[in-house]
Amino acid sequence: MLEKKAVVDKDSKVSTKELTLQLLLSGKSILEIAEERKLTVSTIEGHLSIAIREGSLDIERLMDKERILLIEQQIVESKVDRISELKMLLGSDISYGDIRFVQAHIAKCAKKSCEEVLR
């Protein structure tokens, strides 16, 4: 199986995911990053989900604790993994991106025995 290489910005040799994270940390919104980089919001959210999973981004930079706990609780109680099913259960106030961020956070926590994940 072939391994995918990280796409890099040709001038700075920074991976596309790292560039997205740098722009977020510099104060840009997800929408601003997507527009500047000519990528979809979903792609940017995917980059940020990876950063959360890898531990290089704290989920609370993107979402408040109450929203995180609401989504975590639904994931734990429903035992549903598919984003589309979770979205239906959570309703229109929660975005697909929010769910992806929390799933990444849970994956990171499971890897590190994080106490923030609901028991």
N, C-alpha and C positions, 0 to 999 in steps of 0.2 A: 504494500500500500504506500502510495506517495504521500509525503508529509507536506502540508501547505507552508509556504514561506510567508512571513509577515510582510505585508505591503508597507513600503517605507516612503516617506517624503524624500524625494530625490536630493533636495538641497541639504537637509539636515541629518539624514540617516536615522530618523526617529520613526518607530513603527506607527502605523495609523492609530492603533489603540492608545499608545503613549501620547500622541499628539492630541487626541480627543481629551484625555485626562488632563494634560497641561492646560488646554483651553478652558476646561471646566474650573480648574483650580485658579485660573487667572480671573475668574469672575463671570465668564460667559455662561449664558443659559444653554440648555440642550438645543433649543430652536436656533439660537444664534450660531452655535457650533455647526449644526446641520447646514444652515444657509451658507456660512463661510466656507465650509469644506465641500459643499455641493453633494452632500450625502443625505439620506433620509433620516428622520428622527429615530426610526426603528434601528437603523444601523448604529447611530450614536449611542442609543440606549443599550445595544448589544455590547459595544465597546466598554461602556460603564459597568455593565453587569459583570463582565470579565474582570474588570478592575476591583469590583467589590469581592468577587469570588477569590481573587488572588490576594486580597488584603491590602491593596494599594489605595483603596478608596473606602472611606467610612460611609455606610449607607445613609447616615443621618445628615450628610451634606446634601442629599437629594430629597429626603422625606422626613417628616416629623415622626417621633417615636410612636404616637398614637396610631398613625396610619400603618406603620410597620407592624405593630402588634395586632391590629385588626386583620391584616393579610396573613400573618403568621398563624393566628388563631384559626382562620378559615382553612388554611392548608393542613394544619394538624388535625382539626376536627373532621374535615370532610375526607381526608386521606386521598385527595384528588391531586394529581400531578400536572395534568394538562392545563395549559394556560387558558384555553378557550372555556373549559369547564369552570375553572376558578373565576374567570371574568363573569360568567353568567351568575355564579353564586354571589359574587361581591357587588355587582351592579355597576351602574354608569359612573359613579364617583371615583372608581378605581380604574386606572389605565392598565393596559397590557404591560407597559414599561414598569409601572409600580410593582406588578406581580413578578416580572423578571428580576427586578432589583432584590425583592425579598427572597425569591428562590435562590439567587446567588448568595445572599447573606446567610441563608440557612445552610447552604452547601459549605460555605466558608466556616461557619460555626461548627458544623458536624465534623469537619476536618480537624478543627482545633478544640473540640469539646467546649464550645462557647456557651456561657451561661445565659446569654441573651435570648436564645431560642426557647420558646415555650416548652414546658415539660409535658 
